[in-house]
Amino acid sequence: MVILISSVLIPGISYSEAISNDEADLARDVIQAERRLAIFRVMNLTEQEKTGFWPLYDEFTEKMDKTGDRMVALIRECSVNYQDMSDEKAMDMLNEMISIDMERLKIKSEYVKKFQAVLPGVKVARFFQAENKLDTQRDLNLAAKIPLVGGVKAQQVPEGEI
């Protein structure tokens, strides 16, 4: 079995290229390690804070990864069907995207409280600010590669028109 993976996961792989599950798993592991390192570098945690933070971070990323799996499935579906998509299918996919976004916000809200129990407020805010920056970068990379429904590839739309 192969899955489609976006260029945000492996630079140079377009949305329409298929890679094996092993390659996808390896790419995900590399991205998670790079993301963890980025968080480590910006957080400046004390030894005591590290003890409470990293287990929560692992829980948080596990839950967020599940929403990421849903998004990969949605992107895969879009990349296969974008040229000849029905109105009903387009609305189903839009509703799934909104559901994923809502789930991500729910998880973040839940973990703000959990992180507050082990970190001062400034560090909780810093963590979510860093997460937001990493997510924005990921989303920007995805947006450049995901085809627009109705037969238009995002790369073909003149700059400034979206």
Secondary structure by P-SEA (a helix, b strand, c coil): cbbbbcccccccccccccccaaaaaaaaaaaaaaaaaaaaaaacccaaaaaacaaaaaaaaaaaaaaaaaaaaaaaaaaaccccccaaaaaaaaaaaaaaaaaaaaaaaaaaaaaaacccaaaaaaaaaaaaaaaaaaaaaaaacccccccccccccccccc
